[in-house]
Amino acid sequence: VGFSDEVHWGVGPQDKQRIIPKPGEGYCTDCIQEQLNRVDEKHFERAHSWAAVGYNFKSNLHFYNVPGNRNGKMSLQAYRDQILEPIVKPWIDHGDDFVLKEDGDSGHGTGKSNIVRTWKRTHKLESYFNCHSSPDLSPIDNCWLPPKQYLKRFPH
């Protein structure tokens, strides 16, 4: 079984800082955090990546783009053209025997008939969809923690 998943990396301020002013400094300009408006947030970039792990196997980290979609929601065409065709197809062509486990993201072809399902049938790729919130059944979810912790150490 090859457990696959994608992750989104935020570049720029992503969350609020906690500022605790000393008594009497509640309105001090140094103690007030500026709020970003929606226009500013559009300028922050997000990187999107995909990987797979399995018994005695790990893929490279593959970065992808979703044209016209800044939030990283995987489209059917992006999944087929940027993940399945260049990464998974060589594994199939090489004769690797595996079943690809995916979460229930709609971009993975969860519907009955779409371009991703057709691609999987054509290339005889066996796959199944698992509950995305089951870390026990999806070890790749635990793989994202170390690089995220590493990146969190650096100020944005």
C-alpha positions as CSV (number, residue, x, y, z in Angstrom):
1,V,0.0,0.0,0.0
2,G,1.3,3.4,-0.9
3,F,-0.2,6.1,1.4
4,S,-0.4,9.4,-0.4
5,D,-1.3,12.9,0.7
6,E,-0.8,16.5,-0.1
7,V,0.2,19.3,2.2
8,H,0.1,23.1,1.9
9,W,2.9,25.3,3.1
10,G,2.2,28.9,4.0
11,V,4.7,31.6,3.4
12,G,4.0,34.7,5.3
13,P,2.1,35.4,8.5
14,Q,-0.5,32.7,9.0
15,D,-1.8,33.1,12.5
16,K,-2.1,35.7,15.2
17,Q,0.6,36.4,17.7
18,R,-0.3,36.5,21.3
19,I,0.6,39.9,22.8
20,I,0.2,40.3,26.6
21,P,0.7,44.0,27.6
22,K,1.9,45.0,31.0
23,P,-0.5,46.8,33.2
24,G,-1.2,50.3,31.9
25,E,0.1,49.5,28.4
26,G,-3.2,48.2,26.9
27,Y,-3.3,51.0,24.3
28,C,0.4,51.3,23.7
29,T,1.1,51.3,20.0
30,D,3.9,48.7,20.4
31,C,1.3,46.3,22.1
32,I,-1.3,46.4,19.3
33,Q,-1.1,43.8,16.6
34,E,-1.9,45.0,13.1
35,Q,-4.7,43.1,11.4
36,L,-4.2,42.0,7.8
37,N,-7.0,42.7,5.4
38,R,-8.1,40.3,2.7
39,V,-6.2,42.2,0.0
40,D,-2.9,41.7,1.9
41,E,-3.6,38.0,2.4
42,K,-3.8,37.4,-1.4
43,H,-0.2,38.4,-1.7
44,F,1.1,35.6,0.5
45,E,2.1,32.6,-1.3
46,R,1.3,29.0,-0.5
47,A,3.3,26.1,-1.8
48,H,1.5,22.8,-2.4
49,S,3.3,19.4,-2.3
50,W,2.4,15.7,-2.6
51,A,4.2,12.6,-1.5
52,A,3.6,8.9,-0.8
53,V,5.1,6.4,1.7
54,G,4.7,2.7,2.1
55,Y,6.6,-0.4,3.4
56,N,10.2,0.1,2.6
57,F,9.3,3.0,0.2
58,K,9.1,6.7,0.2
59,S,8.5,9.0,-2.8
60,N,10.2,12.3,-3.4
61,L,8.4,15.4,-2.3
62,H,6.7,16.8,-5.4
63,F,5.6,20.4,-5.6
64,Y,2.6,21.3,-7.8
65,N,0.5,24.3,-8.8
66,V,-3.2,24.6,-9.2
67,P,-3.8,27.2,-11.9
68,G,-6.3,29.8,-10.9
69,N,-6.7,28.4,-7.4
70,R,-4.7,30.0,-4.6
71,N,-6.0,27.9,-1.8
72,G,-4.4,24.7,-3.2
73,K,-7.6,22.7,-3.6
74,M,-6.5,19.9,-6.0
75,S,-8.4,19.9,-9.3
76,L,-9.0,16.7,-11.2
77,Q,-6.9,17.9,-14.1
78,A,-4.0,19.0,-11.9
79,Y,-4.0,15.7,-10.1
80,R,-3.9,13.7,-13.3
81,D,-1.4,16.0,-15.1
82,Q,0.9,16.8,-12.2
83,I,0.8,13.8,-9.9
84,L,-0.5,10.7,-11.6
85,E,1.1,11.1,-15.1
86,P,4.6,12.2,-14.1
87,I,5.0,10.4,-10.7
88,V,2.7,7.4,-10.4
89,K,2.7,6.2,-14.0
90,P,6.5,5.4,-14.0
91,W,5.8,3.2,-10.9
92,I,3.1,1.4,-12.8
93,D,5.3,1.1,-16.0
94,H,8.2,-0.2,-13.8
95,G,6.0,-3.0,-12.6
96,D,5.8,-2.0,-9.0
97,D,3.0,-3.8,-7.3
98,F,1.1,-1.4,-5.0
99,V,-2.3,0.0,-4.1
100,L,-2.5,3.7,-3.8
101,K,-4.4,4.9,-0.7
102,E,-5.8,8.4,-1.0
103,D,-7.9,10.6,1.2
104,G,-11.4,11.6,0.1
105,D,-10.4,14.8,-1.6
106,S,-12.7,15.4,-4.6
107,G,-9.6,16.1,-6.8
108,H,-8.6,12.4,-6.4
109,G,-11.5,11.3,-8.4
110,T,-14.0,10.2,-5.8
111,G,-16.9,10.5,-8.2
112,K,-18.2,7.6,-10.3
113,S,-17.0,8.9,-13.7
114,N,-14.3,11.6,-14.2
115,I,-10.9,12.1,-15.9
116,V,-9.0,10.7,-12.8
117,R,-11.1,7.6,-12.5
118,T,-10.8,7.0,-16.3
119,W,-7.0,7.5,-16.0
120,K,-6.8,5.0,-13.1
121,R,-8.9,2.4,-15.1
122,T,-6.8,2.9,-18.2
123,H,-3.5,2.4,-16.4
124,K,-4.9,-0.4,-14.1
125,L,-4.1,1.6,-11.0
126,E,-5.7,0.1,-7.9
127,S,-6.6,2.7,-5.3
128,Y,-8.9,3.2,-2.4
129,F,-10.1,6.2,-0.4
130,N,-9.6,6.3,3.3
131,C,-10.9,8.5,6.0
132,H,-8.6,11.5,5.9
133,S,-8.8,12.0,9.7
134,S,-7.5,8.5,10.6
135,P,-3.8,8.9,11.4
136,D,-3.6,5.3,12.6
137,L,-4.5,4.2,9.1
138,S,-2.6,6.9,7.3
139,P,1.0,7.0,8.4
140,I,1.9,9.8,5.9
141,D,-0.1,12.3,8.0
142,N,2.6,11.9,10.7
143,C,5.3,12.5,8.1
144,W,4.3,16.1,7.6
145,L,5.0,17.1,11.2
146,P,8.8,17.3,11.2
147,P,9.2,19.6,8.2
148,K,6.4,21.8,9.4
149,Q,8.1,22.1,12.8
150,Y,11.4,22.8,11.2
151,L,9.9,25.6,9.1
152,K,8.0,27.1,12.0
153,R,11.4,27.9,13.7
154,F,12.1,30.6,11.1
155,P,10.4,34.0,11.2
156,H,8.3,34.7,8.2
